[in-house]
Amino acid sequence: MGILSFAAFTLLVAVIAWWSTRKTDENSSDGYFLGGRSLTGPVIAGSLLLTNLSTEQIVGMNGVSFRDGIPIMAYEVLAAIAMVFTAFVLLPKYLKSGIATIPQFLENRYGKSTKTIVSLLFLLGYAISMLPTVLYSGALAINTMFEIPEMLGTGPETTLWITVWSIGIIGSIYAIFGGLKAVAVSDSINAVGLIIGGSLIPIFGLMKIGDGNVFTGLDRLVTKLPEKFDIIGGPGSDVPFWTLFTGMIIVNFYYWGTNQAIIQRALGAKNLKEGQKGLLLAAFIKILGPFIVVLPGIIAFYIFNGDLANPDEAYPMVVKAVLPIAFIGFFAAVLFGAILSSFNSALNSSVTLFGLDFYKEYVNKDASEKQVVKAGKIFGIVLAIFSMAIAPLLYGVQGGIFTYLQQLNGTHSVPILAIILVGIFSKRVSAKAANISILFSAVTYLVTLYVIKPDMHFLHLMGVLFVLTIIIMFVVSKFYPRATDYEQEYTKQVDITNWIYLKPVGYTVVAAVIGLYIYLS
């Protein structure tokens, strides 16, 4: 029954996604990359959520909460504030220029060289960290839930290779041949299923602990494991409290405001109002995120007495332990959709970046839209194969898959966020300053974190480097300033009238996040 419901739901989503794109002009880069700028607020919100809420989040964060408790929820909850900032400040600037990619915005602000460097950073980040971790965590979850190694009679690592390549091939077909609109539509459908299915896990888990009563289960959990519910993480925590004001801000503002794989949904909005609605709707739901991505890990710690060799297996193990058999197939299908979502998003972003920012710019300047799309698809196939070859090598990575991903992302998140914010709020900072600061930040971060290995949390290191990167930009610009002040041109491709309820809804989201921290502290 589980396998049949898994196959049925997955097929249904695929058919709906294909049907939604049947009228898209296959020769149009807009249709392929942006869905013709036709995405509405609910679709944007759903695809934003599911792009982020994938197995590297669900499996990885619950693995951390299994070890450390609720401080890890900062990655989810503070994302709501980052979305509000994006809706208020960044998205209006992006849509004013009518851009399709973040590097295109940077080209308008700084020049071609900066765009190329940032595009390369994005591509390296997707190839080395995001795509492999999504495939690895997804394969680990599917293998554990369905007991695939026992079914195939193979070892865990061998099975991981088989599952990774199966997921990767299916995801590649979605992303490379479907385009952004197919990805966004399937994301939105899966988002509903994931929120429903993901909510069932802690509910059934608490019922198991509380002998059929959710509130009794929660009371027992808090009473038996009070240390897991202390939101003020100490120095030894995965998320020490003071990192909320250093690297955690950078992680969230980069991810939700400048990461091409995420923000491309909002860039595909038919107008600014729809983009803002989507961001704020997603922000509200993000506040409820810890219920799905943190609480099950603590429930797993209680059920298994903290005795799991690999914390990353906490989530799929608790799913098997608490979810009725009738629901497992459906939930696995939804989880599979989440896996494909993140993989598709990063791969589609990579195809977009390569096609528009490399092939069109350096390989064939006179290429038609059809040629650009074709070149992007070929690159996507190569990148997908590369990612599928790397993913199984992450088996048993020290510190857990989520920490590995966040550490590695600091290489590009710090400099990219810094040059975008400075580019928006300063008119005189030059391209040379931006380029030097990017290289300084990336190299210094990698050398410090992996060679020097200081007694400093990596989030604090990101905070320090962020400040230094901005200082370097202004210092270099003092000697090499722009010839003229930068003035952003309004292309009028998109209506940039603000949503009428932007301020009250945005302020409410911020107040809710602050209130949640006060309540749990």
Disulfide bonds with the S-S distance in Angstrom:
none
